[in-house]
Amino acid sequence: MAATNYKRMEPINRTRATRTTRVEAYDALRASIISLQRTPGQRLSEAELARELGVSRTPVREAIIQLRAEGLVEVAPQLGSFVSKISLRSVREAQFAREALECAAVRVAAERIDVAAAGRLHQNLASQRAAQASGDLEQFYRLDEEFHRELVATSGYPGISELLDRSRAHLNRVRRLSLPVPDVIEELIDQHSLVVDALERHHADEAEAALRHHLRGVYRVLEPLRDAHPDYFVWSGDGANGDPGRLGSE
């Protein structure tokens, strides 16, 4: 259940506008944190990040400030900036919001789905299986994200995905951390398939139930992941001794 090995970020094209450079520095650093290329607790050096991205330190500093506001970076006085640990409380809150909005959207999608939307979902499923066969975890994660965006878009409310995106950074790190666990990807694909099957039959209750079970899978892996990577997690709550108690429920 080890995290992805560290990979260097791609240099940013410095011929672009200053604002774009700032945005791309932020996007690149955020993606490296979500993908666990930079692990919880890892120190962030502005100078090293600037060299890696091929930019000045200013856009890197601004990216770190923005990521700190999102809870993905912590700044320790006189020590520097560090990738924040995964907040179990934030995971639970993001999961609650995601379940509420996506399950509501999938009910509408069951009424609105057409041949074209079904075709896109099936093509995504085929690509997921190909990524599983090749062992490409990063590609599978991207396809998983695309699958859920397509589900929501089928409801006619694609903005829901954008609404959720910035609030579930800690949750997404858990999802990415779970992918190397044996059988997880196969289970995810099977669950995706059940949702699509219910949608094609325009059965809203089944689609919602299948999606809810799928989304709550994070609770089934959360405690084993915390036990396997204790240095990656923090409760960030008010419980005695930092104990979150029940992390979720099936």
FIKEDREN-613094 format. One record per residue (C-alpha): x, y, z; chain. Coordinates in steps of 0.25 Angstrom, whole numbers, padded with zeros to 4 digits. Layout:
! FIKEDREN-613094
ATOM   east  north     up  unit
ATOM      X      Y      Z     A
...
END
This chain:
! FIKEDREN-613094
ATOM   east  north     up  unit
ATOM   0000   0000   0000     A
ATOM   0012   0009  -0002     A
ATOM   0009   0023  -0008     A
ATOM   0014   0026  -0023     A
ATOM   0028   0028  -0024     A
ATOM   0032   0043  -0025     A
ATOM   0032   0049  -0040     A
ATOM   0037   0062  -0044     A
ATOM   0027   0072  -0049     A
ATOM   0027   0077  -0063     A
ATOM   0034   0091  -0065     A
ATOM   0024   0102  -0068     A
ATOM   0024   0109  -0081     A
ATOM   0030   0123  -0077     A
ATOM   0025   0129  -0090     A
ATOM   0011   0130  -0084     A
ATOM   0005   0141  -0077     A
ATOM   0009   0143  -0062     A
ATOM  -0005   0140  -0057     A
ATOM  -0005   0127  -0065     A
ATOM   0009   0124  -0059     A
ATOM   0003   0126  -0045     A
ATOM  -0009   0117  -0048     A
ATOM  -0001   0106  -0054     A
ATOM   0009   0106  -0042     A
ATOM  -0003   0104  -0033     A
ATOM  -0009   0093  -0042     A
ATOM   0004   0086  -0043     A
ATOM   0007   0086  -0028     A
ATOM  -0007   0083  -0024     A
ATOM  -0007   0071  -0034     A
ATOM   0006   0066  -0028     A
ATOM   0000   0066  -0014     A
ATOM  -0013   0060  -0018     A
ATOM  -0005   0049  -0025     A
ATOM   0004   0046  -0013     A
ATOM   0016   0049  -0021     A
ATOM   0019   0059  -0010     A
ATOM   0015   0051   0003     A
ATOM   0008   0056   0015     A
ATOM   0018   0063   0024     A
ATOM   0028   0065   0013     A
ATOM   0036   0079   0013     A
ATOM   0034   0088   0002     A
ATOM   0045   0097  -0003     A
ATOM   0041   0109  -0011     A
ATOM   0055   0109  -0018     A
ATOM   0055   0095  -0022     A
ATOM   0040   0096  -0027     A
ATOM   0044   0108  -0035     A
ATOM   0055   0101  -0041     A
ATOM   0047   0089  -0044     A
ATOM   0036   0097  -0051     A
ATOM   0045   0106  -0058     A
ATOM   0039   0119  -0051     A
ATOM   0043   0129  -0041     A
ATOM   0040   0127  -0027     A
ATOM   0028   0137  -0027     A
ATOM   0018   0128  -0034     A
ATOM   0022   0117  -0025     A
ATOM   0021   0125  -0012     A
ATOM   0007   0129  -0017     A
ATOM   0003   0115  -0020     A
ATOM   0007   0111  -0006     A
ATOM  -0001   0122   0000     A
ATOM  -0013   0117  -0007     A
ATOM  -0011   0103  -0004     A
ATOM  -0009   0106   0011     A
ATOM  -0023   0113   0010     A
ATOM  -0029   0100   0005     A
ATOM  -0022   0092   0016     A
ATOM  -0012   0084   0007     A
ATOM   0000   0092   0012     A
ATOM   0004   0096   0026     A
ATOM   0014   0106   0030     A
ATOM   0023   0104   0042     A
ATOM   0029   0117   0047     A
ATOM   0045   0117   0045     A
ATOM   0043   0103   0040     A
ATOM   0037   0105   0026     A
ATOM   0025   0099   0018     A
ATOM   0021   0085   0018     A
ATOM   0010   0076   0011     A
ATOM  -0001   0075   0021     A
ATOM  -0005   0062   0027     A
ATOM  -0018   0056   0023     A
ATOM  -0029   0061   0032     A
ATOM  -0039   0050   0035     A
ATOM  -0049   0060   0039     A
ATOM  -0048   0067   0025     A
ATOM  -0049   0053   0018     A
ATOM  -0062   0051   0026     A
ATOM  -0068   0064   0023     A
ATOM  -0064   0064   0008     A
ATOM  -0070   0050   0007     A
ATOM  -0083   0055   0013     A
ATOM  -0084   0066   0003     A
ATOM  -0080   0057  -0009     A
ATOM  -0090   0047  -0005     A
ATOM  -0101   0056  -0004     A
ATOM  -0099   0064  -0017     A
ATOM  -0095   0052  -0026     A
ATOM  -0106   0043  -0021     A
ATOM  -0116   0054  -0024     A
ATOM  -0110   0056  -0037     A
ATOM  -0110   0042  -0041     A
ATOM  -0125   0041  -0039     A
ATOM  -0127   0052  -0049     A
ATOM  -0117   0045  -0058     A
ATOM  -0126   0033  -0058     A
ATOM  -0137   0041  -0064     A
ATOM  -0129   0048  -0074     A
ATOM  -0118   0038  -0079     A
ATOM  -0118   0036  -0094     A
ATOM  -0110   0027  -0104     A
ATOM  -0099   0037  -0105     A
ATOM  -0097   0039  -0090     A
ATOM  -0098   0024  -0088     A
ATOM  -0087   0022  -0099     A
ATOM  -0078   0031  -0092     A
ATOM  -0079   0024  -0079     A
ATOM  -0077   0010  -0086     A
ATOM  -0065   0016  -0093     A
ATOM  -0059   0021  -0080     A
ATOM  -0062   0007  -0073     A
ATOM  -0054   0001  -0084     A
ATOM  -0042   0010  -0082     A
ATOM  -0043   0007  -0067     A
ATOM  -0041  -0007  -0070     A
ATOM  -0029  -0005  -0079     A
ATOM  -0023   0004  -0069     A
ATOM  -0025  -0007  -0059     A
ATOM  -0019  -0017  -0068     A
ATOM  -0006  -0009  -0070     A
ATOM  -0005  -0005  -0056     A
ATOM  -0006   0010  -0059     A
ATOM  -0011   0015  -0046     A
ATOM  -0010   0030  -0050     A
ATOM  -0018   0027  -0062     A
ATOM  -0028   0019  -0055     A
ATOM  -0030   0031  -0045     A
ATOM  -0032   0041  -0056     A
ATOM  -0042   0032  -0062     A
ATOM  -0049   0030  -0049     A
ATOM  -0050   0045  -0048     A
ATOM  -0055   0046  -0062     A
ATOM  -0066   0035  -0059     A
ATOM  -0072   0043  -0048     A
ATOM  -0071   0056  -0055     A
ATOM  -0079   0049  -0067     A
ATOM  -0089   0044  -0057     A
ATOM  -0092   0057  -0051     A
ATOM  -0092   0064  -0065     A
ATOM  -0102   0054  -0070     A
ATOM  -0112   0060  -0059     A
ATOM  -0111   0074  -0066     A
ATOM  -0103   0080  -0054     A
ATOM  -0088   0079  -0058     A
ATOM  -0085   0090  -0049     A
ATOM  -0087   0081  -0037     A
ATOM  -0073   0074  -0040     A
ATOM  -0066   0088  -0039     A
ATOM  -0074   0091  -0026     A
ATOM  -0068   0079  -0020     A
ATOM  -0054   0079  -0025     A
ATOM  -0047   0088  -0016     A
ATOM  -0054   0083  -0004     A
ATOM  -0049   0068  -0005     A
ATOM  -0034   0069  -0006     A
ATOM  -0032   0061   0006     A
ATOM  -0042   0051   0002     A
ATOM  -0036   0050  -0012     A
ATOM  -0022   0047  -0005     A
ATOM  -0029   0035   0002     A
ATOM  -0035   0030  -0011     A
ATOM  -0022   0031  -0018     A
ATOM  -0015   0024  -0006     A
ATOM  -0025   0012  -0007     A
ATOM  -0022   0009  -0022     A
ATOM  -0010   0000  -0020     A
ATOM  -0018  -0009  -0009     A
ATOM  -0021  -0022  -0015     A
ATOM  -0035  -0024  -0022     A
ATOM  -0039  -0009  -0020     A
ATOM  -0038  -0005  -0035     A
ATOM  -0046  -0017  -0039     A
ATOM  -0057  -0014  -0028     A
ATOM  -0058   0000  -0033     A
ATOM  -0060  -0004  -0047     A
ATOM  -0070  -0014  -0043     A
ATOM  -0078  -0003  -0035     A
ATOM  -0077   0007  -0047     A
ATOM  -0083  -0003  -0056     A
ATOM  -0095  -0006  -0047     A
ATOM  -0098   0009  -0046     A
ATOM  -0097   0010  -0062     A
ATOM  -0106  -0002  -0063     A
ATOM  -0117   0004  -0054     A
ATOM  -0116   0017  -0061     A
ATOM  -0118   0011  -0075     A
ATOM  -0131   0004  -0069     A
ATOM  -0135   0018  -0064     A
ATOM  -0136   0012  -0050     A
ATOM  -0133   0024  -0040     A
ATOM  -0134   0016  -0027     A
ATOM  -0124   0005  -0032     A
ATOM  -0115   0016  -0038     A
ATOM  -0115   0024  -0025     A
ATOM  -0113   0011  -0016     A
ATOM  -0102   0006  -0025     A
ATOM  -0095   0020  -0025     A
ATOM  -0096   0022  -0010     A
ATOM  -0090   0008  -0007     A
ATOM  -0079   0011  -0017     A
ATOM  -0076   0025  -0010     A
ATOM  -0076   0019   0004     A
ATOM  -0065   0010   0000     A
ATOM  -0055   0020   0005     A
ATOM  -0060   0017   0019     A
ATOM  -0056   0002   0017     A
ATOM  -0042   0005   0013     A
ATOM  -0039   0017   0022     A
ATOM  -0036   0011   0035     A
ATOM  -0027   0000   0029     A
ATOM  -0020   0011   0021     A
ATOM  -0018   0019   0034     A
ATOM  -0012   0007   0041     A
ATOM  -0003   0005   0029     A
ATOM   0002   0019   0028     A
ATOM   0000   0025   0042     A
ATOM   0009   0037   0039     A
ATOM   0000   0041   0027     A
ATOM  -0012   0044   0036     A
ATOM  -0017   0054   0046     A
ATOM  -0031   0055   0052     A
ATOM  -0032   0070   0053     A
ATOM  -0043   0069   0062     A
ATOM  -0047   0071   0077     A
ATOM  -0048   0057   0081     A
ATOM  -0040   0052   0093     A
ATOM  -0026   0049   0090     A
ATOM  -0029   0052   0075     A
ATOM  -0038   0039   0074     A
ATOM  -0048   0041   0063     A
ATOM  -0056   0029   0068     A
ATOM  -0065   0024   0056     A
ATOM  -0059   0029   0043     A
ATOM  -0071   0026   0035     A
ATOM  -0082   0016   0033     A
ATOM  -0086   0006   0022     A
END
